[in-house]
Amino acid sequence: MRTEIEKIHVLSTELAKAEAFVEDICSQNHLYNYFGSISIALSTAMSLVKGKVSISYEKCVGGVVFSISSKEEVFKAFDFENIGEENTNALFLIDTLADRIEIKDKGRTIELIFLVNGIEPELALQRQEAVRKYSSVEVLIK
């Protein structure tokens, strides 16, 4: 069950506005420990889109959902189930930081689901290690 929908409309290049939106949501909901993961995953997903996007936030049972919607079917081409070396760093980073990803509306919307009832220590360490490796290796984005 989802509640409390909040939404903004920005250009995909207006990352500071998106980050401020995430910061406000995290502050209002005491999600300080999740700000980094959410903002990086969200801004990375925004980098896949050109033009105007809608970013929405909803509370759901056990977590929060941030959605990015575009007029274009930009997300339908991405296969988050089979991320391999041939895919971009963006897909890897989004998949690593979000607990679940759903592509909806014929590929026009990506939902990033973050479970906030408490992250298991092992998962937190895995995410830290994955981001550390990601940031230390230069990989070309297709």
C-alpha positions as CSV (number, residue, x, y, z in Angstrom):
1,M,0.0,0.0,0.0
2,R,1.4,3.4,-1.0
3,T,0.6,6.8,0.4
4,E,1.8,10.4,0.5
5,I,2.7,11.0,-3.2
6,E,5.0,14.1,-3.8
7,K,6.1,15.1,-7.2
8,I,8.3,17.6,-9.1
9,H,8.9,18.3,-12.8
10,V,12.4,19.1,-13.9
11,L,14.7,18.8,-16.8
12,S,16.9,15.7,-16.7
13,T,19.9,18.0,-16.5
14,E,18.6,19.7,-13.3
15,L,20.3,17.3,-10.9
16,A,20.6,19.9,-8.1
17,K,16.8,20.3,-8.1
18,A,16.3,16.5,-8.0
19,E,18.9,16.2,-5.2
20,A,17.2,18.9,-3.2
21,F,13.9,17.1,-3.6
22,V,15.5,13.8,-2.3
23,E,17.1,15.7,0.5
24,D,13.8,17.2,1.6
25,I,12.1,13.8,1.5
26,C,14.9,12.2,3.5
27,S,14.8,15.0,6.0
28,Q,11.1,14.9,6.5
29,N,11.0,11.1,6.9
30,H,14.2,10.8,8.9
31,L,16.0,8.8,6.2
32,Y,19.3,10.4,6.6
33,N,21.2,7.1,6.2
34,Y,19.6,6.5,2.8
35,F,20.2,10.0,1.2
36,G,23.4,9.0,-0.5
37,S,22.1,5.8,-2.0
38,I,18.8,7.3,-3.1
39,S,20.3,10.5,-4.6
40,I,23.0,8.7,-6.5
41,A,20.6,6.0,-7.9
42,L,18.1,8.7,-8.9
43,S,20.6,11.1,-10.5
44,T,22.1,8.1,-12.4
45,A,18.7,7.1,-13.7
46,M,18.0,10.7,-14.7
47,S,21.2,10.7,-16.7
48,L,19.6,8.1,-19.0
49,V,16.8,10.5,-20.0
50,K,16.9,13.6,-22.2
51,G,14.4,16.4,-21.6
52,K,11.7,16.9,-19.0
53,V,11.0,14.3,-16.3
54,S,8.7,13.9,-13.4
55,I,10.1,12.6,-10.2
56,S,7.7,11.3,-7.6
57,Y,8.1,9.9,-4.1
58,E,5.7,7.6,-2.3
59,K,5.8,5.7,1.0
60,C,5.1,2.0,0.7
61,V,5.1,-0.8,3.2
62,G,8.6,-1.2,4.4
63,G,10.2,1.4,2.2
64,V,10.0,4.3,-0.2
65,V,9.6,4.5,-4.0
66,F,11.2,7.2,-6.2
67,S,9.9,7.2,-9.8
68,I,11.2,8.9,-12.8
69,S,8.8,9.3,-15.7
70,S,9.6,10.6,-19.2
71,K,7.5,11.1,-22.3
72,E,9.8,8.7,-24.1
73,E,10.0,5.0,-23.6
74,V,13.6,5.4,-22.5
75,F,13.7,2.6,-19.9
76,K,12.2,-0.2,-21.9
77,A,15.6,-1.1,-23.5
78,F,17.3,-1.7,-20.1
79,D,17.5,-5.2,-18.8
80,F,18.2,-5.0,-15.1
81,E,17.7,-8.7,-14.7
82,N,20.8,-9.5,-16.8
83,I,23.4,-6.9,-16.0
84,G,26.7,-7.9,-17.4
85,E,29.9,-6.4,-18.7
86,E,28.3,-5.3,-21.9
87,N,25.9,-3.0,-20.1
88,T,26.6,0.5,-18.8
89,N,28.0,1.5,-15.4
90,A,24.7,3.4,-14.9
91,L,22.6,0.2,-14.9
92,F,25.1,-1.4,-12.5
93,L,25.1,1.5,-10.1
94,I,21.3,1.8,-10.1
95,D,20.9,-1.9,-9.6
96,T,23.4,-1.9,-6.7
97,L,21.9,1.0,-4.8
98,A,18.2,0.3,-5.1
99,D,16.6,-2.7,-3.5
100,R,14.2,-3.3,-6.4
101,I,13.7,-1.7,-9.8
102,E,10.5,-1.8,-11.8
103,I,10.0,-0.6,-15.4
104,K,6.5,0.6,-16.0
105,D,4.2,2.4,-18.4
106,K,5.7,0.8,-21.5
107,G,9.2,1.9,-20.5
108,R,8.4,5.5,-19.7
109,T,8.8,5.1,-15.9
110,I,11.4,3.6,-13.7
111,E,10.6,2.9,-10.1
112,L,13.5,2.7,-7.6
113,I,12.4,1.0,-4.4
114,F,14.4,1.3,-1.3
115,L,13.6,-0.8,1.8
116,V,14.1,1.4,4.9
117,N,13.1,-0.9,7.7
118,G,16.7,-1.5,8.4
119,I,19.4,-2.6,6.1
120,E,21.3,-5.8,6.9
121,P,24.9,-5.1,7.7
122,E,26.1,-7.5,5.0
123,L,24.1,-5.8,2.3
124,A,25.4,-2.4,3.4
125,L,29.0,-3.7,3.2
126,Q,28.3,-5.2,-0.3
127,R,26.9,-1.9,-1.5
128,Q,29.9,0.1,-0.1
129,E,32.3,-2.3,-1.7
130,A,30.5,-2.2,-5.1
131,V,30.5,1.6,-5.1
132,R,34.1,1.7,-4.1
133,K,35.1,-0.6,-7.0
134,Y,32.8,1.3,-9.4
135,S,34.5,4.6,-8.5
136,S,38.0,3.3,-8.7
137,V,37.6,1.8,-12.2
138,E,37.2,3.9,-15.3
139,V,34.6,2.3,-17.5
140,L,33.2,3.8,-20.7
141,I,29.4,4.3,-20.8
142,K,27.9,3.1,-24.1
